């Protein structure tokens, strides 16, 4: 028998995906004036550190708080 994940897990997954998408796009937009014409690997090298910090300290805590099972 297949058990579907709890709604809290699906909310958490959706929030993490949305948060990661927004965060990486904001970082890339902010870096684009500086990294215009750079190779992809160099742009990625500049984008990854702030992305990891943002995921660990902003997106993950917010998603964890919002996806917690609701009390009835």
TORTOR-871453 format. One record per residue: residue number from 1; x, y, z of N, C-alpha, C, O in turn. Coordinates in nm, 3 decimals. Each point is the difference from the previous one (the first is absolute). Layout:
REM residues N
{n=NUM; n_x=X; n_y=Y; n_z=Z; ca_x=X; ca_y=Y; ca_z=Z; c_x=X; c_y=Y; c_z=Z; o_x=X; o_y=Y; o_z=Z}
...
***
This chain:
REM residues 72
{n=1; n_x=0.084; n_y=-0.119; n_z=0.000; ca_x=-0.084; ca_y=0.119; ca_z=0.000; c_x=0.088; c_y=0.125; c_z=0.000; o_x=0.097; o_y=0.007; o_z=0.075}
{n=2; n_x=-0.131; n_y=0.089; n_z=-0.158; ca_x=0.077; ca_y=0.124; ca_z=-0.012; c_x=-0.061; c_y=0.104; c_z=0.092; o_x=-0.121; o_y=0.025; o_z=-0.003}
{n=3; n_x=0.206; n_y=0.037; n_z=0.086; ca_x=-0.044; ca_y=0.108; ca_z=0.088; c_x=0.044; c_y=0.132; c_z=-0.058; o_x=0.118; o_y=0.020; o_z=-0.028}
{n=4; n_x=-0.213; n_y=0.070; n_z=0.010; ca_x=0.032; ca_y=0.134; ca_z=-0.048; c_x=0.057; c_y=0.082; c_z=0.114; o_x=-0.040; o_y=-0.019; o_z=0.115}
{n=5; n_x=0.132; n_y=0.110; n_z=-0.146; ca_x=0.054; ca_y=0.083; ca_z=0.108; c_x=-0.109; c_y=0.090; c_z=0.059; o_x=-0.098; o_y=0.034; o_z=-0.066}
{n=6; n_x=0.118; n_y=0.002; n_z=0.189; ca_x=-0.095; ca_y=0.089; ca_z=0.068; c_x=-0.003; c_y=0.135; c_z=-0.071; o_x=0.096; o_y=0.039; o_z=-0.066}
{n=7; n_x=-0.208; n_y=0.030; n_z=0.080; ca_x=-0.014; ca_y=0.132; ca_z=-0.062; c_x=0.111; c_y=0.095; c_z=0.044; o_x=0.042; o_y=0.085; o_z=-0.078}
{n=8; n_x=0.005; n_y=-0.100; n_z=0.201; ca_x=0.106; ca_y=0.089; ca_z=0.047; c_x=0.128; c_y=-0.021; c_z=-0.081; o_x=0.074; o_y=0.095; o_z=-0.026}
{n=9; n_x=-0.047; n_y=-0.219; n_z=-0.015; ca_x=0.118; ca_y=-0.028; ca_z=-0.082; c_x=-0.015; c_y=0.061; c_z=-0.139; o_x=0.096; o_y=0.054; o_z=-0.056}
{n=10; n_x=-0.216; n_y=-0.063; n_z=0.001; ca_x=-0.024; ca_y=0.058; ca_z=-0.132; c_x=0.008; c_y=0.153; c_z=0.005; o_x=0.053; o_y=0.062; o_z=-0.092}
{n=11; n_x=-0.106; n_y=-0.002; n_z=0.199; ca_x=0.011; ca_y=0.146; ca_z=0.017; c_x=0.146; c_y=0.040; c_z=0.012; o_x=0.044; o_y=0.097; o_z=-0.061}
{n=12; n_x=0.032; n_y=-0.173; n_z=0.140; ca_x=0.143; ca_y=0.028; ca_z=0.018; c_x=0.073; c_y=-0.008; c_z=-0.134; o_x=0.080; o_y=0.088; o_z=-0.031}
{n=13; n_x=-0.106; n_y=-0.192; n_z=-0.046; ca_x=0.063; ca_y=-0.015; ca_z=-0.131; c_x=-0.034; c_y=0.117; c_z=-0.091; o_x=0.089; o_y=0.057; o_z=-0.064}
{n=14; n_x=-0.215; n_y=-0.019; n_z=0.057; ca_x=-0.041; ca_y=0.111; ca_z=-0.084; c_x=0.062; c_y=0.132; c_z=0.043; o_x=0.044; o_y=0.079; o_z=-0.084}
{n=15; n_x=-0.040; n_y=-0.056; n_z=0.214; ca_x=0.059; ca_y=0.124; ca_z=0.051; c_x=0.151; c_y=0.006; c_z=-0.026; o_x=0.053; o_y=0.105; o_z=-0.034}
{n=16; n_x=0.014; n_y=-0.218; n_z=0.049; ca_x=0.144; ca_y=-0.004; ca_z=-0.027; c_x=0.029; c_y=0.025; c_z=-0.147; o_x=0.092; o_y=0.073; o_z=-0.035}
{n=17; n_x=-0.172; n_y=-0.135; n_z=-0.052; ca_x=0.020; ca_y=0.020; ca_z=-0.144; c_x=-0.025; c_y=0.145; c_z=-0.039; o_x=0.079; o_y=0.059; o_z=-0.074}
{n=18; n_x=-0.187; n_y=-0.001; n_z=0.123; ca_x=-0.032; ca_y=0.139; ca_z=-0.031; c_x=0.106; c_y=0.094; c_z=0.057; o_x=0.044; o_y=0.094; o_z=-0.067}
{n=19; n_x=-0.002; n_y=-0.119; n_z=0.191; ca_x=0.102; ca_y=0.084; ca_z=0.063; c_x=0.133; c_y=-0.008; c_z=-0.072; o_x=0.066; o_y=0.102; o_z=-0.019}
{n=20; n_x=-0.025; n_y=-0.222; n_z=-0.021; ca_x=0.126; ca_y=-0.016; ca_z=-0.073; c_x=-0.006; c_y=0.071; c_z=-0.135; o_x=0.096; o_y=0.064; o_z=-0.041}
{n=21; n_x=-0.209; n_y=-0.076; n_z=-0.027; ca_x=-0.017; ca_y=0.064; ca_z=-0.131; c_x=0.012; c_y=0.152; c_z=0.011; o_x=0.073; o_y=0.063; o_z=-0.076}
{n=22; n_x=-0.145; n_y=-0.006; n_z=0.171; ca_x=0.004; ca_y=0.145; ca_z=0.018; c_x=0.140; c_y=0.045; c_z=0.042; o_x=0.052; o_y=0.097; o_z=-0.054}
{n=23; n_x=0.007; n_y=-0.168; n_z=0.148; ca_x=0.132; ca_y=0.039; ca_z=0.051; c_x=0.105; c_y=-0.002; c_z=-0.110; o_x=0.075; o_y=0.096; o_z=-0.014}
{n=24; n_x=-0.068; n_y=-0.203; n_z=-0.063; ca_x=0.105; ca_y=-0.008; ca_z=-0.102; c_x=-0.022; c_y=0.103; c_z=-0.109; o_x=0.097; o_y=0.054; o_z=-0.053}
{n=25; n_x=-0.223; n_y=-0.025; n_z=0.019; ca_x=-0.024; ca_y=0.103; ca_z=-0.102; c_x=0.037; c_y=0.139; c_z=0.049; o_x=0.054; o_y=0.080; o_z=-0.076}
{n=26; n_x=-0.083; n_y=-0.050; n_z=0.202; ca_x=0.040; ca_y=0.129; ca_z=0.057; c_x=0.151; c_y=0.014; c_z=0.000; o_x=0.054; o_y=0.105; o_z=-0.035}
{n=27; n_x=0.015; n_y=-0.210; n_z=0.075; ca_x=0.147; ca_y=0.004; ca_z=0.003; c_x=0.056; c_y=0.019; c_z=-0.141; o_x=0.091; o_y=0.080; o_z=-0.019}
{n=28; n_x=-0.145; n_y=-0.153; n_z=-0.078; ca_x=0.050; ca_y=0.013; ca_z=-0.137; c_x=-0.027; c_y=0.138; c_z=-0.057; o_x=0.083; o_y=0.054; o_z=-0.074}
{n=29; n_x=-0.198; n_y=0.005; n_z=0.105; ca_x=-0.030; ca_y=0.135; ca_z=-0.048; c_x=0.097; c_y=0.101; c_z=0.063; o_x=0.048; o_y=0.091; o_z=-0.068}
{n=30; n_x=-0.021; n_y=-0.107; n_z=0.197; ca_x=0.093; ca_y=0.091; ca_z=0.067; c_x=0.142; c_y=-0.015; c_z=-0.052; o_x=0.075; o_y=0.098; o_z=-0.006}
{n=31; n_x=-0.036; n_y=-0.219; n_z=-0.032; ca_x=0.136; ca_y=-0.024; ca_z=-0.050; c_x=0.016; c_y=0.031; c_z=-0.148; o_x=0.113; o_y=0.016; o_z=-0.047}
{n=32; n_x=-0.222; n_y=-0.008; n_z=-0.028; ca_x=0.011; ca_y=0.014; ca_z=-0.145; c_x=0.078; c_y=0.122; c_z=-0.047; o_x=0.073; o_y=-0.012; o_z=-0.099}
{n=33; n_x=-0.083; n_y=0.128; n_z=0.164; ca_x=0.083; ca_y=0.112; ca_z=-0.049; c_x=0.151; c_y=-0.025; c_z=0.019; o_x=0.081; o_y=0.043; o_z=-0.082}
{n=34; n_x=-0.047; n_y=-0.113; n_z=0.187; ca_x=0.141; ca_y=-0.026; ca_z=0.029; c_x=0.055; c_y=-0.113; c_z=-0.086; o_x=0.114; o_y=0.004; o_z=-0.044}
{n=35; n_x=-0.196; n_y=-0.106; n_z=0.021; ca_x=0.047; ca_y=-0.121; ca_z=-0.067; c_x=-0.038; c_y=-0.007; c_z=-0.148; o_x=0.010; o_y=-0.107; o_z=-0.060}
{n=36; n_x=-0.052; n_y=0.216; n_z=0.002; ca_x=-0.036; ca_y=0.000; ca_z=-0.143; c_x=0.122; c_y=-0.040; c_z=-0.083; o_x=0.109; o_y=0.057; o_z=0.014}
{n=37; n_x=-0.128; n_y=-0.154; n_z=-0.100; ca_x=0.109; ca_y=-0.047; ca_z=-0.085; c_x=0.089; c_y=-0.105; c_z=0.062; o_x=0.088; o_y=-0.054; o_z=-0.067}
{n=38; n_x=-0.110; n_y=0.024; n_z=0.194; ca_x=0.079; ca_y=-0.105; ca_z=0.065; c_x=-0.048; c_y=-0.137; c_z=-0.045; o_x=-0.116; o_y=-0.014; o_z=-0.041}
{n=39; n_x=0.201; n_y=-0.087; n_z=0.048; ca_x=-0.047; ca_y=-0.136; ca_z=-0.029; c_x=-0.097; c_y=-0.047; c_z=0.109; o_x=0.001; o_y=0.051; o_z=0.112}
{n=40; n_x=-0.083; n_y=-0.148; n_z=-0.147; ca_x=-0.103; ca_y=-0.048; ca_z=0.093; c_x=0.062; c_y=-0.050; c_z=0.130; o_x=-0.054; o_y=0.026; o_z=0.108}
{n=41; n_x=0.166; n_y=-0.095; n_z=-0.115; ca_x=0.060; ca_y=-0.055; ca_z=0.121; c_x=0.042; c_y=0.111; c_z=0.096; o_x=-0.008; o_y=-0.018; o_z=0.122}
{n=42; n_x=0.053; n_y=0.131; n_z=-0.174; ca_x=0.043; ca_y=0.111; ca_z=0.086; c_x=-0.120; c_y=0.069; c_z=0.065; o_x=0.006; o_y=0.038; o_z=0.117}
{n=43; n_x=-0.113; n_y=-0.023; n_z=-0.193; ca_x=-0.122; ca_y=0.059; ca_z=0.056; c_x=-0.055; c_y=-0.090; c_z=0.110; o_x=-0.041; o_y=0.047; o_z=0.106}
{n=44; n_x=0.040; n_y=-0.177; n_z=-0.133; ca_x=-0.048; ca_y=-0.096; ca_z=0.099; c_x=0.088; c_y=0.002; c_z=0.126; o_x=-0.050; o_y=-0.011; o_z=0.111}
{n=45; n_x=0.180; n_y=0.025; n_z=-0.131; ca_x=0.092; ca_y=0.007; ca_z=0.113; c_x=-0.032; c_y=0.118; c_z=0.091; o_x=0.015; o_y=-0.010; o_z=0.122}
{n=46; n_x=-0.058; n_y=0.120; n_z=-0.180; ca_x=-0.037; ca_y=0.117; ca_z=0.080; c_x=-0.139; c_y=-0.012; c_z=0.062; o_x=-0.027; o_y=0.058; o_z=0.105}
{n=47; n_x=-0.062; n_y=-0.134; n_z=-0.170; ca_x=-0.139; ca_y=-0.009; ca_z=0.046; c_x=-0.020; c_y=-0.104; c_z=0.110; o_x=-0.090; o_y=0.015; o_z=0.082}
{n=48; n_x=0.170; n_y=-0.118; n_z=-0.080; ca_x=-0.024; ca_y=-0.111; ca_z=0.094; c_x=0.016; c_y=0.040; c_z=0.147; o_x=-0.087; o_y=-0.035; o_z=0.079}
{n=49; n_x=0.192; n_y=0.104; n_z=-0.038; ca_x=0.011; ca_y=0.033; ca_z=0.144; c_x=-0.119; c_y=0.079; c_z=0.056; o_x=-0.052; o_y=-0.039; o_z=0.105}
{n=50; n_x=0.006; n_y=0.147; n_z=-0.171; ca_x=-0.118; ca_y=0.067; ca_z=0.058; c_x=-0.126; c_y=-0.086; c_z=-0.009; o_x=-0.089; o_y=0.013; o_z=0.084}
{n=51; n_x=0.080; n_y=-0.100; n_z=-0.184; ca_x=-0.116; ca_y=-0.087; ca_z=-0.011; c_x=-0.004; c_y=-0.098; c_z=0.118; o_x=-0.107; o_y=-0.022; o_z=0.058}
{n=52; n_x=0.219; n_y=-0.037; n_z=-0.024; ca_x=0.004; ca_y=-0.095; ca_z=0.111; c_x=-0.033; c_y=0.070; c_z=0.132; o_x=-0.078; o_y=-0.052; o_z=0.080}
{n=53; n_x=0.136; n_y=0.168; n_z=-0.058; ca_x=-0.029; ca_y=0.076; ca_z=0.122; c_x=-0.148; c_y=0.036; c_z=0.006; o_x=-0.063; o_y=-0.013; o_z=0.105}
{n=54; n_x=0.007; n_y=0.059; n_z=-0.216; ca_x=-0.141; ca_y=0.035; ca_z=-0.004; c_x=-0.091; c_y=-0.120; c_z=0.022; o_x=-0.103; o_y=0.012; o_z=0.067}
{n=55; n_x=0.139; n_y=-0.126; n_z=-0.123; ca_x=-0.082; ca_y=-0.120; ca_z=0.019; c_x=0.004; c_y=-0.045; c_z=0.146; o_x=-0.104; o_y=-0.032; o_z=0.058}
{n=56; n_x=0.222; n_y=0.031; n_z=0.001; ca_x=0.015; ca_y=-0.050; ca_z=0.137; c_x=-0.062; c_y=0.095; c_z=0.103; o_x=-0.064; o_y=-0.045; o_z=0.095}
{n=57; n_x=0.082; n_y=0.175; n_z=-0.114; ca_x=-0.042; ca_y=0.096; ca_z=0.103; c_x=-0.132; c_y=0.071; c_z=-0.027; o_x=-0.053; o_y=0.064; o_z=0.090}
{n=58; n_x=-0.001; n_y=-0.073; n_z=-0.212; ca_x=-0.126; ca_y=0.068; ca_z=-0.032; c_x=-0.106; c_y=-0.097; c_z=-0.047; o_x=-0.104; o_y=-0.016; o_z=0.064}
{n=59; n_x=0.129; n_y=-0.049; n_z=-0.175; ca_x=-0.103; ca_y=-0.083; ca_z=-0.064; c_x=-0.035; c_y=-0.121; c_z=0.087; o_x=-0.118; o_y=-0.025; o_z=0.024}
{n=60; n_x=0.216; n_y=-0.050; n_z=0.022; ca_x=-0.026; ca_y=-0.120; ca_z=0.079; c_x=-0.075; c_y=0.030; c_z=0.129; o_x=-0.099; o_y=-0.068; o_z=0.028}
{n=61; n_x=0.139; n_y=0.166; n_z=0.053; ca_x=-0.078; ca_y=0.029; ca_z=0.121; c_x=-0.143; c_y=0.047; c_z=-0.029; o_x=-0.093; o_y=-0.038; o_z=0.070}
{n=62; n_x=0.076; n_y=0.120; n_z=-0.174; ca_x=-0.135; ca_y=0.044; ca_z=-0.035; c_x=-0.087; c_y=-0.116; c_z=-0.048; o_x=-0.116; o_y=-0.011; o_z=0.039}
{n=63; n_x=0.171; n_y=-0.074; n_z=-0.121; ca_x=-0.076; ca_y=-0.114; ca_z=-0.050; c_x=-0.033; c_y=-0.096; c_z=0.113; o_x=-0.110; o_y=-0.055; o_z=0.005}
{n=64; n_x=0.204; n_y=0.035; n_z=0.085; ca_x=-0.023; ca_y=-0.091; ca_z=0.113; c_x=-0.113; c_y=0.053; c_z=0.090; o_x=-0.084; o_y=-0.077; o_z=0.046}
{n=65; n_x=0.084; n_y=0.206; n_z=-0.022; ca_x=-0.104; ca_y=0.060; ca_z=0.085; c_x=-0.136; c_y=-0.003; c_z=-0.067; o_x=-0.101; o_y=-0.026; o_z=0.065}
{n=66; n_x=0.097; n_y=0.053; n_z=-0.196; ca_x=-0.128; ca_y=0.005; ca_z=-0.072; c_x=-0.057; c_y=-0.138; c_z=-0.029; o_x=-0.121; o_y=-0.015; o_z=-0.014}
{n=67; n_x=0.207; n_y=-0.087; n_z=0.004; ca_x=-0.046; ca_y=-0.135; ca_z=-0.038; c_x=-0.031; c_y=-0.087; c_z=0.120; o_x=-0.042; o_y=-0.115; o_z=-0.017}
{n=68; n_x=0.060; n_y=0.166; n_z=0.136; ca_x=-0.026; ca_y=-0.079; ca_z=0.120; c_x=-0.146; c_y=-0.044; c_z=0.001; o_x=-0.088; o_y=0.075; o_z=-0.043}
{n=69; n_x=0.060; n_y=-0.197; n_z=0.090; ca_x=-0.138; ca_y=-0.045; ca_z=0.005; c_x=-0.086; c_y=0.097; c_z=0.081; o_x=0.040; o_y=0.048; o_z=0.106}
{n=70; n_x=-0.156; n_y=-0.021; n_z=-0.156; ca_x=-0.092; ca_y=0.093; ca_z=0.067; c_x=-0.072; c_y=-0.069; c_z=0.115; o_x=-0.044; o_y=-0.114; o_z=-0.012}
{n=71; n_x=0.032; n_y=0.185; n_z=0.124; ca_x=-0.077; ca_y=-0.053; ca_z=0.113; c_x=-0.148; c_y=0.012; c_z=-0.031; o_x=-0.044; o_y=0.099; o_z=-0.060}
{n=72; n_x=-0.034; n_y=-0.197; n_z=0.099; ca_x=-0.142; ca_y=0.003; ca_z=-0.030; c_x=-0.082; c_y=0.037; c_z=0.119; o_x=-0.123; o_y=0.006; o_z=-0.009}
***
